[in-house]
Amino acid sequence: MVVTALVIVAVGVLVGSVQRARVEKRVAARLPVGASGMIAGSEPLALDAPGAEMGVVILHGFGDTPQTVESLARALHANGLDVVAPLLPGHGRTLRDFAGSTPAQWLAAAREAHGAMRARHERVALIGLSLGGALATIVAADDPKLASLVLLAPYLDAPRWLRVLSYASPEIAVVLPYVGGDALRSIHDPEARAKALAYGATTPGLVRELIRAADDARAVLARVAAPTLYIQSREDNRITVEVATRAFARITAHPKRLELLTGCGHVLTVDYCHERVAALVLDWLGGAMTGNEEGTA
């Protein structure tokens, strides 16, 4: 019995090591790391605007890079805003670097970017996409003077089946060190999809940590004082409209507004509706500077 168990474990470890090497090789071939230690195009963005009335921090999503928010960042900068989009720790580098990163590091980077912008501007806005939305929510909850919060398909909850699987993440990781593969469904536009720098893979352990980050953010939604714009796609393959509306209902900030879009996937900042997203955000932040945001309960 003991021998059989040891054999099963040994086979599992062998299978896992083969899968790890195969996935890492595939991702490295598609997203090679340059001399800077980063994937080309994944670099953090810093778009200065001397004399800007507001500073904006944009946080990208899980396993992704500032490339997904660059179009939005440049649109905001073109309208006179001071904008930064940091590269979260572990992201935009090798898949193994990503696997070794932690939620504590991601949140620390978000807080650092927010603190640096707060030191430069009296009025600051936070924008977060997916995981970035969860991080932005946590940071916003600790800043009662934040001018505005914009949540773009924020990851604030997880489906029950994923939660159940996450409990077994240590066991799953033995045979499947990397999981995922549906990243392409997050972007409907084939042109934008081809430019994506997302890994398309993660670890079972990081899935568990992502859920914890979502839970931490959801728990502090009621503490967010800043006017909040929440944008969600009806065709999001990761977050359902039901999840989004439940999360939106927990937001007690006033004003608040929920916009449900059609025709794009989870990464709505690069998908077919990216121009609509930029227009909504610009309009909302313009209201934040004048105190005239339109709220929708």
N, C-alpha and C positions, 0 to 999 in steps of 0.2 A: 504493500500500500504506500509506504513512504517512498520507495524507489519510483513507483509510478508517478507520484506527486512531483518528485524532483525532476523527472523526465518532462512532465507537462510544463513545469516552470521554465526549464532550460529551453524547451522548444519555443515557448512564448517569448522569452528574452531574445532568442535568435531571430524569430520573426520580426520582433520589434526593432532590432538593430538594422535589419535589412530594410524595413520600411522607412526608418529614420534617414538612412543614407540615400535612399531613392528619392524621397521627397525633398531633402535638402539639395540634392544635385539638380533636380528639376527646377526648383525655385531659383537657385544660383545661376542656372543657364538663362532663365527668363529675366532675372533681375540682378545682374552682376554688380558687385560693389566696387566702386572706384577707389582711387588713391586716398580720397578724403575719408574713406571708411563708410561712405553712404552710397545708396543707389542714386544714380544720376537722375535729377529731377525731384528728389525727395527732400531737398534742403529746406530748412526753415525760412520763412518769409519775414522781412522787416521792411515795410513800406512807410517811410517817414513822411510826415506832412507838417512842416513847421507852421506853428500858429493854429493848428487844428483845434476845433471846438471840442472834439471828443477823441479818445483813444479806444481802439477796439482790439480785443484778443480773440482769435479764432482757433478753436481746438478741433483737430481732425479725429477720425474714427479709429476703431480697433483694427490693428494690423494694416493700417493705411498710412498715408503721409499728407503733408500740407498741399500736395498736388491736387487733392480733391477739393480744396477750398481756395485755390489760387485765383480762379475766375471771380469768385465772390470778393476775395480780398482786394483784387485790383479794381473792381467796380466801386467798392467803398472808398478806396484810396483816390480814385478819379473824382470822387465827390467830396474831397477835402478832408477825409478822415485819416488819422494816424493808425496804421494797422500792423499787427504782428500775428504770425501763425507759427508757433514753435513746433519742432519735430519732437514728439514724445519719446522718452527713453525706450530703447529696444526696437523702435520702428525705423523704417527706411534703411535698415542695415541687413545683416544676414538673418536668415530664419532662426538660426541658433541664438543670435543676440535677442531676437524677439522672444523666444522661448524662455530666456533667462531674465526677462524684465518683470517688474512687479507693479501692481496697482499703486503701491505707496510711491514708487518712483514717478509714475504717470501723474499722480495728484500733486506731488511736489513740484514737478515741472509746470503744471498748470498754475499753481499758486505763485511760483516764481515769476512767470510771465505776467500774471495779474498784478503782482506787487510792483514790478518794474514799470508797468503802464500806469498804475496808480500814482507812482512817484512823479510821473511826467504830466499827468492830466487830472484835473478836478473831476471831470466827467469821463467815466469809463463804462464800456459795454462789453459783455462776454457773449460769444457765440460758440455753440458746440454742436458738432455733428456726431450722432450715434454715441459711441463711448465718450467723445468730447462733450456731448450734451450732459452726460452723467457727471463728468468732472466739473463742467461749468456750473452745474446746479449746486454741487457741494461747495465750490468756491464762493458762489453767489450768496449762499446761505450765511456766510460769515462776513459779508460786506453789506451792511444796511444802507450804505450810500451809493451802491452800484446804480448807474443810470438806467441800464437796461439789460435784459437777458433774452437771448434768442436761442431757442432749442430746435435743432433741425433733425428730425427723426431720432430723438434722443433714446438711448438704450436705458430705459428705466424699469424694465421688467423682463422676464424670460418665460417662454412657454413651459407648462408643467413637465412635458416629456424631457425637455432639456435639463430642467432642474433635477429630475430623477436620475438621469444619466450622469450628471455632474457629481453626484454623491459617490459614484464608482470611478471617478477620474483616476485615482492611483492604479486601480486594477486595469482599466482600459489602456492606460499609458504604457503598460508593459508590452502589449501586443501592437497598439496603435499610438506611437509617440506623437504623431501628428494626425489631426482630424480636420474636416472641413471639405472645401471643394466647390461650394456653391456661390463663391464670390462673384462669378460672372453674372448670376441672376440678379445681383444688386444694381446693375446698370443696364438699362434696356437699349440705350443708344450704342450700336456696334462700334462707332467711331470713338466714342468716349471710353468704351469698354477696352478697346485695343490699347489705349494710352494709360490704363490704370496700373498703378504700382503696388496694389495690394498683394500680400503674400498668397492669399487663397488657401491658407492653411494655418492652423494654430495647434496648441497642445490641449489635451483634456484638462490639465491643471489650469491653464489660462482661461478656459471656458468657465471653470468654476469661479475664478477670480473676477471675471467679467460680470458674472451674475451677482457676486458680492458687491461690486462697484455699483451696479444698477440698484441693488437693495439699499445701499448706503445713500444714494442720491434720492431715491423715492422717499426715504424716511425723513429727509430734510426739506422736501418741497414746500411744506407749510411755513418754513422759516424764511423763504425767499421773499424779500421785500420789493425787489426791483420789478417794474413793469415787464411782463413776459410775453413774448411772441413764440408760439409753438407751431411749427410747420411739419406736416406729415403727409406722405403719399398713400393713397388708397391701395396702391399695388405693391407696397413694400413687402419684400419676401422675408423680412426678419421681424418686423414689428407690425402687428395688426392694428386696424383702426380702433378696435375695442380696447386694446392695451393703451393706445395713445389717448383715447378719450377718458379712460379711467385715471391715467396719470395727470392729464390736464385738469380733471376735476379736483385733484388734491392740491393744486396750486392755489394759494390764497392771496397772492399778490394782486394788486389792482392798479392799473387795468391789466387784463390779460386777454389774449386773442388766440384762437385755434384756427389754422388754415389747413384744409384738407385738399390736396392736389391730386390730379389724375394724369396718368400718362408717363410716370417715371417710377424708378425703383428706389431702393434704400438710399443710395448715394445721390440724393437729389440735387446736389450742388454741381454735378457734372453731367447729369442725365438730361433728357429732353426738356424738363421744366426748370433748368438752371437759371434761365433769364427771368422767369416768374419769381423764383426764389429770391434772386438779387433785388428785384423791384420791391418785393414785400419787405425785405430786410431794410433797404434804403428808406422806404417810406416810414417804417417803424422807428428806425434810429433818428430820422429827421424829426419825428414827433417827440422822441426822447430828449432831443436838444431844445425843443420848444415847450415840452410839457403837454403836448397835444396828441398822445397816442390814443388810438381808438380801441377800446376794450370790448371783448365778446365773452360773456360768461358761459 
